[in-house]
Amino acid sequence: MIRLMNWIALCIKLLGIRLLLAMRNAWDCHYSEGVYKDPPDRHHELSYKMTPGDEVEDMFLLLNEVKRQIPNIRGVSSGAIASDYQRLRVESVCSRLGLVSLSYLWKQDQSLLFHEMITNGIVAILVKVAAIGLHPAKHLGKELAEVKSHLHHLNGLYGSNVCGEGGEYETLTLDCPLFKFARIVLDDFQVILHSPDSIAPVGVLHPLAYHLESKGLSIDSGDSNINNGISLDGNGIYEIEGDCSLHAEQSQISKSLSVMIEKTTYHLQMSKTDRGDTFSICCWLQDLHRSSTGLQSDLEVVLSHLESQLKECGFTWEDVLYIHLYIADMNEFAVANETYVSFITQEKCRFGVPSRSTVELPLLQAGLGKAYVEVLVSRDKTKKVLHVQSISRWAPSCIGPYSQATLHNGILHMAGQLGLDPPTMTLCEGGIISELEQALLNSEAIADCFRCSISSSAISFVVYCSMQTVSLNRAEVQDQWEVFLEKLKKLHSAKRSVSEVFNPNLLFVLVPQLPRRALVEIKPTLFIMEDDNTGSEKSDVCIQDQEHATPQSYWGFQEDPWHDSCFQKCIVLENLCAIMLSITSENIADICNDSLVSGHSLSQGQTEKVAKFCIYLIDKILTENLFSWKNTMYLRVYFQTGSLVQMEMLSLVFSQAFQDFAEINLKFKTGPDPIFNLVPVLGSGRSATSMDAVLTCELLAQKPPC
């Protein structure tokens, strides 16, 4: 212990900084006779929850003291490269203290990092080896530059981590650019063999003697830039003692939401699929006859109602996979986020927080309140969540209770991605094409964590374009889209073999505004082929149940070649069906056998025909591909506000059309709530240059495990 403290004191003097060190008896309790022993209650799970006595709570206590002594501290930097275990614990502490986790090495290529460390003057020696191909007598005491080629050779042979992220080796830094005054020269050391294993022997180097070589700057220099205005008294070590009894305060909603809901003159609307293992619930405020009381109160009412609905169904927020947060004014994003995090917290979501997409919609123009929320819910606890809160070079961080992506039953639901530069978290410069490329790169970085690529595994892309893009050259967006995806496909193929490439649906949606005033936001949905999802025997059983199903004609509609121009479909392994159905004014004229009068809304009769046509064509696609309506996870109907259709009529007409459909198709059952979500937008379509669809239906269906 004395030797360790001497080294710490030495490094502090070389760095010209002070060190605050947590000494809560953790070492005294678990270190004896030269052996460190894990306490019996130590957690080894990947995720972390606050545990008294854990070393993570020592870090919490320490950083809380740092905040007290240095009030303007804002972030914490850590060197995690691939360790989720370490990253999640640092992020846990930071989130509780209101600090930003900085992890600029995260997910970086280890070979490149290794090269950068050497070329930037970091001189470090191996002081522990514990891996095949590394021998204590041969490699301990060697500098990184000396073992560079050997470490790369081991990586090629055994997949060893070049930077030692798997515990292959540990190092001691003798010199680096941060050592301002001197470098350490090791004069003598002792090699101790801990395990003489013939394959992977474990050995440790203990320094016995050293001296310092001056770099020409006095350690006693009074340069305020070196000391940052902090006096270096003694050895610069400040011990922090005590128990971690501090807890992050959870914001509470002061009002009684149940009373608020009862007193509102507007009324809540809800839709719900509830037809399979995964289903959606959507909630909004119908605000036709009064002004909204504000985004905060509207969102509180909507989230409270959703929370109640989840509870009635036996679920909580931890069962939610994905959340679409639609607001009426992006200038109030901070208010929306603050309200959101008062309901959905990491403490409530033991298996990971939901992924999220947030966009501004013309809600008020459609006669709605200022908040509209859709949640995708799972009936089981098998989701896998990727939630990185640290700022890094990898992909944009998600600082808060919303994650980058959620994997469930082979479907990867990815959060909406902006063209943010990950290390700076600012929109990249260069306009819409630069933002588009960066958003795709960010999406690819997330997909790569699941060993897949958006260029081969995507089943659908929804591309939100802000109103600012109307005056821009959107034809270039369309052209560059395929170029960027082809580049990503080549990069992914160079790393991993690609067995199958899907043909994803593509939908462009025009909205008033996006977060950070971005021009585009990309929301990919991917299917990841896993052994337990793609067994041929399971697929055969599912197909056998519906092998005699044939499409039927409803309401007099007959198959016509022009129907193919209306829809896109992506069928994956007879397990998953994604459909995009866009209806333009020209299609409506064909459906109704009537020309439309410019500037006039559709009549109720015309709207009814359009709704029934959409149901007929979706049913036809589902049936032809051996799916049924009961497999539906969600059905969104994007409609263009202020044009040919009005939301109130559209809602009534689609509801009635589904009821009529249930009478003529005995396999289809209706419930008390609509199975569709009406989403008001400025425009939509399958091309960036033609977002002129009057309405677009987006459906995702998945068969349950057989």
C-alpha positions, 0 to 999 in steps of 0.5 A: 500500500505504501508503494502504491501511495508513493507512485500516486504522489510521484505522478501527481508532482509530474502532472502538476495537479492535485488528486482526490482519493476515495479511502472508505476502508474499502481497501482495508476491508478487502486487502490483506496479506497482499491479496485482494478479495471481492466482498461477498455482495459484490455485483458482477452483472453488466448493469448496475443499481446503487449498492451500498459498499460497492466501489461504485459508491466510493466513486460517487462519494468522491465525485460529489466531493469534487463538485463541492470543491470545484463547483464549475466541474461539468464532466468526467473523463474515462478511458473505457474502450470496450468495457460496458461494465466500466462505462455503465458504472461511470455513467450511473454515477454521472447521471446521479450527480448531473455530470457528463460522462466523456469517453472518447476512446469508446468503440475506437479501433484498438489498432489505431488507438495503440498506434496513436498512443505510441506516436503521441509520446506515451511511454508505458511498460508491461507490468502484468501479463495474463494471456496466451502468447505473453510470457512474464520472463520475456515481455514484462518491462517491455515498452508498448512500442517494443511489443507492438508487432507481437500484440498484433500477431496475437490478435491475428492468431487468437483474437487478443485485444491489442490494447489489453481490453480483455485483461491480457496485460496491464501497463505502467506509464513512465512518460507522456505529454502530461508529465510536464516536469520529468519522466520516470526511469525504472532502475530495477524491478522484480518479476513475480510469477503468479501462475506458471500455467503452460499456456497463459502464465500470469506474472507481475512486475514490481518496481524496486528502484527508479529516478527522474529525468528532468524535462527542463521545467522546475516542479516548483514552477509557479506557472498558474497555467500548470497548476490551474490556480491550485496550490500543490500542498504536500503530495497533492492527495486529499482523502475522502472518507465516509459512507455514501448516503447521497441519493439523486433526487427524483423530480416529482410532479406536484399536481394530482394528474388524475384530478387534472385529467378529470377537470380538463374540458378536452378529452383523451384519445387512444389507439391500441393494437394489442394483437400479439407479443408486441403491441402499441398504445397511442395517446393524444388530446383532442383539443378542438374547442379550446386552447391548449394549457401548455406542452407541460400539462398536456404531456403530463396528462398523456404520459399519466394516462399511458402509465395507467393503461400500462398498469391496467394491462399488467405492464410498466415503463420497463416493458416499453421498447420504443417511444415516439414523442410528438410535440407541437413546438420544438422550441419547447423541447427542453420542457418536453424532456424535463416532463418526460424524465419525470415519468420514465427513469432508469430506476423504473426500467430495470432492463434498460430504458426505451429508445425514442424518436422526437419530432415536431408535428402540426398537432394544433393544425390537426385539432390536437393538444400539444403532446402526442405519444406512442409506445411499443410494448413487449409482453416479455422481458427479453429485450436487449438495450444499448444505452451509451450516455458517454460522449465519445467518437463512436455515436451520439450519446443519449444522456437521459432515460432514452437509449440508442437502440432496443433489440427484441425478437430479432427486431432492432428498434433504433432511436432517431438519428441526427447528423450530429458529430459524436465527439462535439455533439453538434450538427455537422456543417455542410447542409443537408447532404452532410447531415444525411451522411453523418446520420447514416454513419451514426446509425451504422455505428449503432448497428455495428454493436449488434454485428449487423449493418443498416445497408444489409439488415434494415427492413425500413427507413423513415426519414424525417425532413424538416420544413427548411428542406423545402427550399433545398435540392432534395433530389440530391438527397435521393441520389446520395441516399443509395451512394451512402448505403452502398459505401456502408455495405462495402465497409461492412462486407470487409469486416463480416460476411453478409448472408442476405441483404434485405430490400428495405421500405423507404418513407420520407416524412415532411415535418415542421421542425426537428431537434436542434433544428436539424434538416433530417432525422433517420429512424431505421428498423432492422432485423437481426438474424439469430439462431433462435429466430430463424429456425426452419422448423419453426417457420414451417409450423407457422406457414402450415397454419396458413398455407391455404389462405388466399387473398379475398376481394372486399368492397368490390376492389379487384387486383389492378397493375397500378396497385403495385405503385402504391406500396412497398413491402419487405418480407423477412424469412416468412417471420416479419412483414413491413408494409408502406402504402402511400396514396396520392391524389392521383390514386384517390381519383382511381380509387373513387373513379372520380376526378378531384376538385382542386382545393376541395377536401374529400367528401365523406364517401370518398374518404370511406372508399380510400380507407377501405382500399387501404384495408383491402390492399394491406389485407391482400399483402398480409394474406399473400405472404401468410400473415394475418392482422393478429400479427400486427405490432403497429399501424400508423396512418400519416396524413397531410394536414390542411389538404384533402382529409381532416383528422376527425373525419379520417378517424371516424371513417377508418374506425367504421371501415375496420368494423365493416371489415370485421363483419365480412372477415370473421378472422378479424376482430375489433376491440374498443380502441382503434388499432391505427394511429393517425399521425398528422404531417406536412407530407409523406412519400417514398421519395425525397422529391415527392412527399405529396401523398395524401396519406401513408400507412406504415404497418409492421407485423411479426409472427409469434414464436411457434 
